[in-house]
Amino acid sequence: MLKFFETNSSKLSEITFQNKFKDKKIISIGSGPSVNDTNWENLDYDYITTTSFFYLNDRIRKLPNITHITLTDLVDLEHPNLIDFLERNPECTIAFEPKPHPFYNSSKYIFFNKKYREKIVYYNTIYGKKEGVAGRLCYFVIQFSPSHLYYVGIDGHSSNSQNEPYNAFRTNLKGSPDGYPQSDFINSHIYFADILYKTSFQTGTKLYNLGEGYDYNCSTLYSKKHFPLPKRIKNKII
């Protein structure tokens, strides 16, 4: 599942994440509109993992049980909301997905890495299309055998761009900021759900697509067939 896993921390290792995730109920939160359209907080879960611009959403960043965040080369590492979150959550780990990009040579990134060295890991996944950083975060989490993996906000976008809901983190954005056609997202999110489903047989993980059924949720076609959302879960989050 991972191409590599590295850290400069003297405290972190893959065992850290086994302890965080193994046999736990984990919610992985992306920035798609199903974050706003479902009451996922009503579920019984242990920890939350999330990504990138989560710190722009006050509802998310103030939650007490975010155990891990994966950040991209788009984030503002000096944003006061992000710094405040990290200072209030000293046990929350941080990941980056290194690649050739000026961001990883910037003074902000170098300073951030030095300051939070003991909390940071680096990974790249074997798999990846347009499911985004939150999708790849699910690949990371499931590798450590959670008992349940709920995912929300990993949506893609709808077939009707005129009525596209707003992004849950960057609330000025509608749909995908990259402008890819919906067919690309459907293919990528079915690919994503297929990888999770097949991996779940090895890890013993129960999967739940909390955005299932929404027009913008591009893995619905797959999850409805292979790991449909139970009525008891739907009733909790509607």
Secondary structure, DSSP 8 states (H G I E B T S, - for coil): -EEEEE---SS--HHHHHHHHTT-EEEEE-SSTHHHHS-GGGS--SEEEEEGGGGG-HHHHT-TTEEEEEE-TTS-TT-HHHHHHHHH-TT-EEEE---S-GGGGSHHHHHHHHHTGGGEEEEEES--SSSHHHHHHHHHHHTT--SEEEEES-----S-GGG--B-SSSTT-BS-TT---HHHHHHHHHHHHHHHHHHHHHHT-EEEETTTT-TT-TTHHHHHHHS---HHHHHHH-
